[in-house]
Amino acid sequence: MTIETQKNSIQSYIRAKDDNKPHLMKVAFTDSATLEMKVKTDNISFPAETIGLDAMSNVLVRNFSQTFENVYTFCLSDSFVSQGNVLSCDWLVCMSERDGGKVRVGAGKYDWHFQDEENRTANINGIVSTLATKLVITIEQMLILSPDHSDQIMEWAGKLPYPFSDSEQMIEYIPDLESLDMITEFLNKKYS
Protein backbone atom coordinates (compact mmCIF):
# COMPACT_ATOMS: atom_id res chain seq x y z
CA MET A 1 0.00 0.00 0.00
CA THR A 2 1.44 3.32 -0.96
CA ILE A 3 1.10 6.46 1.05
CA GLU A 4 0.15 8.26 -2.18
CA THR A 5 -3.09 6.27 -2.65
CA GLN A 6 -3.90 6.94 1.03
CA LYS A 7 -3.18 10.66 0.61
CA ASN A 8 -5.57 10.71 -2.36
CA SER A 9 -8.35 9.49 -0.05
CA ILE A 10 -7.43 12.06 2.60
CA GLN A 11 -7.47 14.82 0.01
CA SER A 12 -10.92 13.71 -1.20
CA TYR A 13 -12.22 13.81 2.38
CA ILE A 14 -10.82 17.31 2.93
CA ARG A 15 -12.36 18.58 -0.30
CA ALA A 16 -15.69 17.00 0.66
CA LYS A 17 -15.69 18.63 4.10
CA ASP A 18 -14.16 22.01 3.29
CA ASP A 19 -16.08 22.58 0.04
CA ASN A 20 -19.42 21.00 1.10
CA LYS A 21 -19.23 18.23 -1.50
CA PRO A 22 -20.65 15.11 0.19
CA HIS A 23 -20.45 13.09 -3.05
CA LEU A 24 -16.65 13.03 -2.63
CA MET A 25 -16.92 11.07 0.64
CA LYS A 26 -17.44 7.85 -1.36
CA VAL A 27 -13.98 8.39 -2.86
CA ALA A 28 -12.46 8.37 0.65
CA PHE A 29 -14.50 5.82 2.66
CA THR A 30 -16.12 2.42 2.34
CA ASP A 31 -19.92 2.23 2.70
CA SER A 32 -19.55 0.65 6.15
CA ALA A 33 -16.80 2.97 7.43
CA THR A 34 -16.87 4.26 11.00
CA LEU A 35 -15.96 7.61 12.53
CA GLU A 36 -14.70 7.95 16.09
CA MET A 37 -14.38 11.43 17.62
CA LYS A 38 -12.14 12.21 20.60
CA VAL A 39 -12.96 15.80 21.53
CA LYS A 40 -10.67 17.31 24.18
CA THR A 41 -12.26 20.79 24.20
CA ASP A 42 -15.65 22.24 25.09
CA ASN A 43 -15.58 24.64 22.10
CA ILE A 44 -17.00 22.14 19.59
CA SER A 45 -19.03 18.94 19.75
CA PHE A 46 -19.54 15.86 17.59
CA PRO A 47 -21.13 12.44 18.19
CA ALA A 48 -18.58 10.07 19.75
CA GLU A 49 -19.21 7.42 17.06
CA THR A 50 -20.83 7.45 13.64
CA ILE A 51 -21.31 4.33 11.53
CA GLY A 52 -21.72 4.19 7.77
CA LEU A 53 -20.83 6.45 4.86
CA ASP A 54 -24.20 8.24 4.73
CA ALA A 55 -24.16 9.08 8.45
CA MET A 56 -20.52 10.20 8.24
CA SER A 57 -21.35 12.42 5.27
CA ASN A 58 -24.10 14.04 7.32
CA VAL A 59 -21.87 14.68 10.36
CA LEU A 60 -18.66 15.71 8.59
CA VAL A 61 -20.02 17.52 5.55
CA ARG A 62 -23.72 18.43 5.46
CA ASN A 63 -24.24 19.37 9.13
CA PHE A 64 -20.74 20.84 9.42
CA SER A 65 -21.27 23.16 6.45
CA GLN A 66 -24.50 24.48 7.93
CA THR A 67 -22.46 25.91 10.81
CA PHE A 68 -19.07 26.74 9.26
CA GLU A 69 -17.74 28.37 6.09
CA ASN A 70 -14.36 29.50 4.75
CA VAL A 71 -12.96 26.13 5.86
CA TYR A 72 -9.28 25.31 5.32
CA THR A 73 -8.16 21.91 6.64
CA PHE A 74 -4.46 21.08 6.48
CA CYS A 75 -2.71 17.78 7.08
CA LEU A 76 0.81 18.34 8.36
CA SER A 77 3.00 16.40 5.97
CA ASP A 78 5.90 16.28 8.41
CA SER A 79 3.74 14.36 10.87
CA PHE A 80 2.81 11.38 8.66
CA VAL A 81 3.40 8.00 10.30
CA SER A 82 2.43 4.91 8.33
CA GLN A 83 2.19 1.47 9.96
CA GLY A 84 0.58 -1.20 7.82
CA ASN A 85 -2.96 -0.10 6.96
CA VAL A 86 -2.94 2.81 9.44
CA LEU A 87 -1.78 6.30 8.55
CA SER A 88 -1.64 8.96 11.27
CA CYS A 89 -1.05 12.66 10.84
CA ASP A 90 -1.70 15.91 12.62
CA TRP A 91 -4.11 18.47 11.22
CA LEU A 92 -4.95 22.13 11.57
CA VAL A 93 -8.20 23.85 10.57
CA CYS A 94 -9.17 27.49 10.05
CA MET A 95 -12.82 28.41 9.53
CA SER A 96 -15.50 30.93 10.36
CA GLU A 97 -18.96 30.57 11.85
CA ARG A 98 -21.81 31.32 9.46
CA ASP A 99 -23.77 32.90 12.30
CA GLY A 100 -21.83 35.86 13.71
CA GLY A 101 -18.54 35.39 11.87
CA LYS A 102 -16.39 34.22 14.79
CA VAL A 103 -13.20 32.53 13.62
CA ARG A 104 -12.15 29.06 14.69
CA VAL A 105 -8.62 27.65 14.63
CA GLY A 106 -8.23 24.05 15.71
CA ALA A 107 -5.60 21.33 15.77
CA GLY A 108 -5.46 17.62 16.42
CA LYS A 109 -4.71 14.22 14.96
CA TYR A 110 -6.16 11.91 12.32
CA ASP A 111 -5.80 8.13 12.51
CA TRP A 112 -6.84 6.64 9.16
CA HIS A 113 -7.50 2.90 8.86
CA PHE A 114 -7.42 1.76 5.23
CA GLN A 115 -8.48 -1.32 3.30
CA ASP A 116 -5.83 -3.65 1.95
CA GLU A 117 -4.12 -2.46 -1.23
CA GLU A 118 -5.95 -4.91 -3.48
CA ASN A 119 -9.18 -3.09 -2.61
CA ARG A 120 -8.06 0.22 -4.12
CA THR A 121 -10.59 2.18 -6.10
CA ALA A 122 -10.40 4.89 -8.74
CA ASN A 123 -11.97 8.19 -7.79
CA ILE A 124 -14.03 10.50 -9.98
CA ASN A 125 -10.91 12.12 -11.41
CA GLY A 126 -9.31 8.80 -12.30
CA ILE A 127 -6.79 9.05 -9.45
CA VAL A 128 -6.22 5.79 -7.58
CA SER A 129 -7.10 5.95 -3.89
CA THR A 130 -7.36 3.46 -1.06
CA LEU A 131 -10.68 3.62 0.79
CA ALA A 132 -10.70 4.10 4.55
CA THR A 133 -12.66 1.75 6.78
CA LYS A 134 -12.30 3.91 9.88
CA LEU A 135 -11.28 7.45 10.81
CA VAL A 136 -10.42 8.52 14.34
CA ILE A 137 -10.36 12.29 14.73
CA THR A 138 -8.81 13.73 17.88
CA ILE A 139 -9.53 17.41 18.48
CA GLU A 140 -6.83 18.77 20.81
CA GLN A 141 -7.56 22.50 20.42
CA MET A 142 -10.44 24.54 19.05
CA LEU A 143 -9.90 28.24 19.63
CA ILE A 144 -12.66 30.80 19.08
CA LEU A 145 -11.50 34.25 17.95
CA SER A 146 -13.31 37.49 17.30
CA PRO A 147 -14.59 38.17 13.77
CA ASP A 148 -12.08 41.06 13.80
CA HIS A 149 -9.33 38.47 13.19
CA SER A 150 -11.01 36.87 10.17
CA ASP A 151 -8.85 38.62 7.56
CA GLN A 152 -5.60 37.70 9.35
CA ILE A 153 -6.56 34.05 9.78
CA MET A 154 -7.89 33.60 6.24
CA GLU A 155 -4.85 35.36 4.77
CA TRP A 156 -2.61 32.97 6.75
CA ALA A 157 -4.56 29.94 5.51
CA GLY A 158 -4.40 31.25 1.96
CA LYS A 159 -0.59 31.42 2.02
CA LEU A 160 -0.16 27.76 2.94
CA PRO A 161 0.08 24.79 0.55
CA TYR A 162 -3.35 23.13 0.64
CA PRO A 163 -4.30 20.60 1.87
CA PHE A 164 -0.84 19.25 2.73
CA SER A 165 1.45 21.67 4.52
CA ASP A 166 4.17 21.32 7.12
CA SER A 167 4.69 22.75 10.58
CA GLU A 168 7.52 25.07 9.51
CA GLN A 169 5.28 26.75 6.96
CA MET A 170 2.47 27.00 9.50
CA ILE A 171 4.74 28.65 12.05
CA GLU A 172 6.44 30.90 9.50
CA TYR A 173 3.19 32.55 8.44
CA ILE A 174 1.08 32.31 11.62
CA PRO A 175 -0.38 35.70 12.61
CA ASP A 176 1.23 37.34 15.62
CA LEU A 177 -1.81 37.00 17.87
CA GLU A 178 -1.61 36.06 21.53
CA SER A 179 -4.85 34.13 21.09
CA LEU A 180 -2.98 31.69 18.79
CA ASP A 181 -0.28 30.85 21.34
CA MET A 182 -1.81 27.41 22.00
CA ILE A 183 -1.68 26.59 18.28
CA THR A 184 1.92 27.76 18.00
CA GLU A 185 2.74 25.68 21.07
CA PHE A 186 1.03 22.64 19.51
CA LEU A 187 3.09 23.06 16.32
CA ASN A 188 6.37 23.69 18.15
CA LYS A 189 5.88 20.80 20.57
CA LYS A 190 5.28 18.40 17.74
CA TYR A 191 8.02 19.42 15.36
CA SER A 192 10.69 21.60 16.85
C-alpha angles and dihedrals in degrees: 000000000000125000088227094065088047091049089052089059092047091050091051090052092050092049090048093051101037096042098037094244106143092174088072092063090080088062090058106035141040117243091254097044121139133218123209119190123201105188114188097178136064092220096085136021137205134166110275092233134017123184127203136022096267094051091045090050089053094049100039101034119013100038093035093054091052088064105030138044137172088047120180115178118186129191111209104234093200090061099057114130117178122194115169109300094349124090119184128190140157121247140198127200133196120189145140132234115248090217110060099351099252112163124234126202116182140171137191146117138293122209108192120194112198137194119252115282094255088065094062118139135201116242128220092276093051093253114138114241136172113232119235120232094191139014124195113195118193115193108202099168135015111175122191116211133184118269085245088077096052096101093049094048096044092046089052092049090047092056094056127088106258132254096349115049135147134238094251091058091046092052094042094059102029112128115253095248124140088216089067095055092106091054092048089048090050091052095044094046092053101044115015 
